[in-house]
Amino acid sequence: MAKIRITQVKSGIDRPERQKLTLKALGLNKMHATKEVEATPQILGMVRKVEHLVTVVEVK
């Protein structure tokens, strides 16, 4: 399965609670925090919900 690198580029402050919890579930708790995860349908769905707060890069 492909891996993706997710980096938080905008703050979760003043966002709906669901978006804050999604960031936390992805393992992003600070600005510019980066996580490398498997690109499962569940992860991709979570990324889609907070795509305005993160950047995603496919890792080879």
Summary of the structure (lengths in Angstrom):
residues: 60
radius of gyration: 10.6
end to end distance: 10.6
largest distance: 34.4
contacts: 154
relative contact order: 0.37
helix: 32%
strand: 28%
